[in-house]
Amino acid sequence: MKKILIILTSALVFGCSEDYLEKYPTTSMVIENYYKTPSDATQAITAIYNMNLFDDWWCSYVLSEIASDDCAGGAGQGDGGGFQRWDRCIAQPDATTNEILWNTYWGAIYRANIYIQYESRIDWTGKESLQKQYLAEARFLRAYFHFYLSRLFGEIPAVDHPLAPGEYPVRTPAEDLYSFMMEDLKYAAQNALSAKYGEMEPANWGHITKWAAESMIARVYLFYSGYYNDETIKDFTVSDAKTYIDDVISNSGHGLVSDFAGLWKVPSLSTSVDYAGEVNKEVVWAIRFESSGNPSQVFHRMIGPRYTNIDPYGQGWGAMTVLKTLWNAYDAADKRRTATILSWDDEGLTYDWNSTSITQAQYTGYNCKKYELVSVGNTLPATNWQSDIDEDVIMIRYADVLLMGAEIHLLAGDNTNVVEWTNLVRERAFGDITHNYTTVTIDDIFNERRLELACEGLRYWDVLRSCKGDFSKLTSKLTYVDETDVDANGNNVDNSQTSDVYSLDVDGNNFVKTKGLFQIPPSQIDLMNGAIEQNPGYE
């Protein structure tokens, strides 16, 4: 039973108003009276975890895939072109652009800070270890939510307490911001659940573990050191990152499942391999979902082809159409290609994408399979495909850990295990050792990450950090010229500065101007009395 996703009473749902940054909590007496018992703490921690369930069409997962070189915006032809603007990194005209995303995750930080501030009022007698565990989870989640927002918007404020009336935080310099995250993550690594995979109590599945915290330390370090081209976060070095990631690989008990496609429901059905289930050794941390009762509509519904129900492919809103360049990046013998991507032609299926009942935007001939809904009439237990989602989202899996480990070892000048760890991932992909590397470079690892982790919300951040602070490289990395865009005379038409819903054109120079960052909602800048300025390229 996925107990961690219990929805709480309204007394615990604080800090979600759109202009929360300028409103002092009116429920302070309720909070002060609430924190008395460990049972209260369990509900409060659950309230923080619940904020992970609100990812929808606007979320980081979808935005990052759309902005990457692997996917187009997609969605519907009549949806206003917003996904196409994200795809091309051009400003959205709406003052509330990205507002739901901004409010949701600052609200999540607020919940974490409320817990951290008040948990000491609880009588923890006899349950001191639980106190440390819960505080570790709250601090991990606070760091995670800051990281979520900082990759999107850059130097956001590091907020370590519930804000008082009239308190408008300013941007925190990147090194200070990431050091703040690291301190939270290091605390979690020291105090979170430390049972190895296979030894953990079933009731704790989905909770933050020592292994999740150590893996996130590696992820945060790699993004910071790449994006900001700085090898140290204050006194935290690549050697420190190496120590943490090595511990996960050597001692966590996690490993690779035998079949790549078995990690997800639709890929397992479409390739006829056994589904590994949501609880398996490759999952280091996952966000857990029930089949009913979710507090919001979630991004799963966005991914599938529009208005379809062709076994095993269920209905979706057509977002994140996969580009042919990703399909072509795979070797034909690489089993990850058909596990990751639905190719309509290669599977002999017909999709009338431009009919009046479907109107798919930016059709490419390819869709993402990971986290797509299973077709109704197959094994889908949900009664409402818009909201009843029951497939957990893997936030950290062991294949990613192996590749981060290999990359960090190279950055540290230590070739130990680099080839071995990279080839473990590659051997599963091909089912043999004939495609193994004999030597591995950083470029090899980035390429392997692209193929292994495609459509999992990581590729765009890998592209950004691969620039090492030289964002002019984004011109070549993210430019896409749609050769089918021609006028009546056969001349190529450039749609890279428009919201055209048919074209796949992208001008990578748009990303250079913004340094790959997203647009802060203008409405929130106004609410904060200008304490934060708009990101470059969106002024």
URQUIKA-V803592 format. One record per residue. N is the residue number from 1. PSI is psi in degrees with one decimal (NA if undefined). NEAR is the number of other ideal C-beta (glycine too) atoms within 12 Angstrom. Layout:
n: <N/N>
psi: <PSI/PSI>
near: <NEAR/NEAR>
This chain:
n: <1/2/3/4/5/6/7/8/9/10/11/12/13/14/15/16/17/18/19/20/21/22/23/24/25/26/27/28/29/30/31/32/33/34/35/36/37/38/39/40/41/42/43/44/45/46/47/48/49/50/51/52/53/54/55/56/57/58/59/60/61/62/63/64/65/66/67/68/69/70/71/72/73/74/75/76/77/78/79/80/81/82/83/84/85/86/87/88/89/90/91/92/93/94/95/96/97/98/99/100/101/102/103/104/105/106/107/108/109/110/111/112/113/114/115/116/117/118/119/120/121/122/123/124/125/126/127/128/129/130/131/132/133/134/135/136/137/138/139/140/141/142/143/144/145/146/147/148/149/150/151/152/153/154/155/156/157/158/159/160/161/162/163/164/165/166/167/168/169/170/171/172/173/174/175/176/177/178/179/180/181/182/183/184/185/186/187/188/189/190/191/192/193/194/195/196/197/198/199/200/201/202/203/204/205/206/207/208/209/210/211/212/213/214/215/216/217/218/219/220/221/222/223/224/225/226/227/228/229/230/231/232/233/234/235/236/237/238/239/240/241/242/243/244/245/246/247/248/249/250/251/252/253/254/255/256/257/258/259/260/261/262/263/264/265/266/267/268/269/270/271/272/273/274/275/276/277/278/279/280/281/282/283/284/285/286/287/288/289/290/291/292/293/294/295/296/297/298/299/300/301/302/303/304/305/306/307/308/309/310/311/312/313/314/315/316/317/318/319/320/321/322/323/324/325/326/327/328/329/330/331/332/333/334/335/336/337/338/339/340/341/342/343/344/345/346/347/348/349/350/351/352/353/354/355/356/357/358/359/360/361/362/363/364/365/366/367/368/369/370/371/372/373/374/375/376/377/378/379/380/381/382/383/384/385/386/387/388/389/390/391/392/393/394/395/396/397/398/399/400/401/402/403/404/405/406/407/408/409/410/411/412/413/414/415/416/417/418/419/420/421/422/423/424/425/426/427/428/429/430/431/432/433/434/435/436/437/438/439/440/441/442/443/444/445/446/447/448/449/450/451/452/453/454/455/456/457/458/459/460/461/462/463/464/465/466/467/468/469/470/471/472/473/474/475/476/477/478/479/480/481/482/483/484/485/486/487/488/489/490/491/492/493/494/495/496/497/498/499/500/501/502/503/504/505/506/507/508/509/510/511/512/513/514/515/516/517/518/519/520/521/522/523/524/525/526/527/528/529/530/531/532/533/534/535/536/537/538/539>
psi: <134.7/71.7/-22.9/-12.6/18.3/134.4/133.2/166.3/162.6/-21.6/-23.1/-7.5/80.2/158.1/29.8/3.8/151.1/-31.3/42.3/-25.6/-19.3/9.3/127.3/139.5/127.8/-0.9/23.7/-38.0/-36.7/-44.7/-46.3/-35.1/-16.2/-43.4/86.8/-38.5/159.3/-29.8/-39.0/-40.3/-40.2/-44.1/-39.3/-40.9/-40.3/-35.9/-33.6/-48.5/-38.1/-23.7/-18.6/-11.1/-0.3/15.1/123.3/-148.8/-22.7/2.8/168.7/-39.7/-51.6/-46.2/-42.6/-36.3/-40.0/-41.7/-17.7/178.9/9.5/-25.5/153.3/178.2/-48.6/-142.1/-150.9/151.9/-24.6/18.4/6.2/-3.5/10.7/-41.6/-33.3/-34.7/-41.2/-41.6/-38.2/-0.2/50.6/153.4/142.5/139.8/-17.4/134.7/-22.1/13.1/128.6/12.8/-41.1/-43.6/-48.9/-50.1/-40.9/-46.7/-23.9/-34.8/-36.4/-41.4/-39.1/-46.4/-43.2/-42.7/-36.0/-45.6/-48.1/-34.6/-35.0/-9.9/-23.7/-13.0/-12.3/145.9/101.3/13.6/123.2/-7.4/38.6/-34.4/-34.9/-36.0/-47.4/-40.1/-49.0/-39.2/-37.5/-41.2/-42.2/-40.7/-36.8/-49.0/-36.3/-43.6/-43.0/-44.1/-36.8/-42.1/-41.9/-49.9/-34.9/-33.9/-34.4/-43.0/-3.7/-136.6/84.9/167.2/140.8/109.2/114.0/13.4/158.8/132.6/143.3/166.5/132.6/6.7/110.7/101.9/144.8/171.4/140.5/130.5/145.1/-45.4/-40.2/-41.0/-47.4/-29.6/-39.5/-45.9/-44.2/-39.4/-41.2/-44.7/-37.4/-38.3/-42.7/-40.1/-31.1/-27.0/-7.6/172.9/134.5/7.8/141.6/160.1/136.9/-17.2/-3.2/143.1/134.5/-34.0/-18.9/-1.7/129.4/-19.9/153.8/138.9/167.7/-40.5/-37.4/-41.3/-42.9/-36.7/-40.3/-33.1/-45.1/-43.1/-45.3/-42.9/-46.8/-38.7/-48.2/-50.1/-29.3/-53.1/-43.7/0.2/50.8/119.1/-13.7/145.4/92.8/-113.8/8.7/123.6/175.4/-30.6/-36.7/-44.8/-39.8/-42.2/-43.0/-47.5/-33.2/-35.5/-40.9/-46.9/-38.3/-30.5/-6.5/-21.6/-4.0/158.7/-175.8/138.6/162.5/-36.5/120.9/-47.2/-23.4/-6.1/-18.3/155.2/-54.8/-46.4/-38.1/-40.6/-40.7/-21.6/3.4/47.4/161.4/135.4/129.0/-13.9/163.1/-29.4/100.6/166.9/-16.6/-18.8/110.1/-39.0/134.9/149.3/125.3/139.3/142.9/166.7/-10.1/161.0/12.5/146.9/-5.8/171.1/147.5/166.4/-20.1/-39.4/-15.8/-21.9/-38.9/159.5/147.3/133.7/52.1/157.2/68.0/110.9/130.6/18.6/116.1/-178.1/147.8/-171.8/8.5/18.7/161.0/45.8/134.0/136.5/149.6/-28.8/-33.5/-44.7/-44.6/-17.9/-21.4/141.6/143.9/-25.2/-4.4/113.4/-13.3/-24.0/-53.4/-17.3/-26.4/-37.5/132.2/112.1/111.9/-44.2/-44.8/-24.6/5.2/30.9/151.3/131.1/111.4/70.9/-26.1/8.9/163.0/-20.0/-11.0/-54.9/56.7/129.5/149.3/53.4/134.3/-13.8/-0.2/142.0/159.8/137.8/-33.4/127.6/8.3/149.9/142.9/145.0/143.7/134.8/-8.9/-95.7/15.4/116.0/-11.4/152.8/-15.9/106.3/-16.9/-27.0/-23.2/87.1/135.3/10.2/122.2/151.6/119.4/114.2/-33.6/122.6/160.5/-31.8/-39.9/-40.9/-45.4/-43.1/-35.7/-40.1/-44.6/-41.7/-44.6/-38.1/-42.6/-43.8/-30.1/-0.6/25.2/109.2/0.4/126.0/-2.2/-50.4/-42.7/-49.3/-40.1/-40.3/-25.6/-42.4/-43.0/-37.1/-38.5/-37.0/-37.3/-17.2/14.4/-179.7/4.2/-16.5/12.3/153.2/148.5/-31.3/155.9/132.0/169.8/-40.5/-38.1/-42.1/-43.1/-39.7/-42.2/-36.7/-40.4/-45.1/-39.1/-40.1/15.8/137.5/27.4/16.7/19.5/-23.7/-44.5/-41.1/-33.4/-40.1/-45.9/-47.0/-21.8/-16.6/-18.5/42.8/-9.4/87.0/-5.5/-22.9/-19.3/-19.8/-51.3/-32.4/-33.9/-0.4/135.6/120.2/116.9/104.9/-13.6/-7.4/94.2/153.0/-171.4/-22.5/5.4/9.2/142.0/136.7/131.8/112.9/17.1/-10.4/17.9/174.7/26.4/129.6/-1.7/-40.5/153.0/7.2/134.8/132.6/111.6/-20.4/-26.2/-37.2/-29.8/-42.9/-34.3/-1.1/28.5/3.2/160.4/168.7/121.9/136.2/120.0/-33.6/-36.4/-33.0/-41.2/-42.5/-30.2/16.8/33.9/15.4/-27.5/134.6/160.4/149.3/151.0/144.0/-11.7/8.5/NA>
near: <13/30/20/33/33/24/24/24/16/12/17/31/28/33/35/28/22/23/25/33/37/22/24/20/29/13/24/20/11/20/30/16/14/27/32/19/21/24/18/29/34/31/29/41/44/34/40/42/41/36/40/41/35/34/37/28/36/37/40/40/41/44/42/38/43/46/44/45/35/43/49/45/48/44/40/32/29/18/25/20/29/32/38/38/35/44/50/40/42/33/29/32/15/19/20/24/31/38/29/27/39/37/30/35/40/44/37/39/44/38/41/44/36/39/43/34/25/32/35/18/22/28/18/23/10/11/18/16/16/27/28/24/34/43/34/36/46/44/39/49/48/43/43/39/38/43/38/39/39/40/43/42/39/35/31/38/30/31/39/27/20/31/28/16/14/13/19/22/27/20/27/25/21/32/25/24/36/38/28/33/44/40/28/40/42/31/29/41/37/23/27/39/33/29/22/20/31/15/18/28/15/16/16/28/31/38/39/46/40/39/43/45/43/43/45/44/46/43/46/47/43/47/41/43/33/35/37/32/21/24/25/21/32/21/13/29/22/29/20/30/40/33/26/39/45/30/28/41/36/22/21/38/24/39/28/32/30/20/24/39/33/30/43/42/40/41/38/33/28/36/27/15/24/18/27/27/20/30/27/29/26/36/40/41/44/34/40/34/39/28/27/17/20/32/29/28/26/39/44/47/37/42/49/43/46/37/24/32/23/28/19/31/38/40/30/41/39/45/43/54/47/43/39/28/27/35/32/19/27/32/21/15/15/32/32/40/35/28/37/43/44/41/31/26/15/17/23/10/22/14/30/18/30/19/15/13/15/25/24/39/37/45/34/38/29/41/49/47/42/42/42/45/45/36/25/22/14/21/20/30/21/30/14/21/32/23/25/27/42/29/40/33/32/37/34/39/42/39/42/42/47/44/44/49/44/43/42/43/33/30/31/27/14/20/20/19/25/34/27/22/39/39/30/30/42/38/27/34/35/26/20/15/16/14/24/23/26/15/16/31/19/25/17/27/39/34/29/42/38/36/39/46/41/42/44/41/39/36/40/43/37/41/36/41/38/34/29/24/21/20/33/19/24/35/24/21/31/40/26/37/22/30/15/20/22/16/11/6/7/10/10/16/22/23/30/30/22/22/30/27/33/27/33/38/34/42/28/30/24/34/38/25/26/32/31/43/37/43/40/41/35/26/23/37/29/22/26/29/17/15/22/28/20/28/30/23/24/28/13>
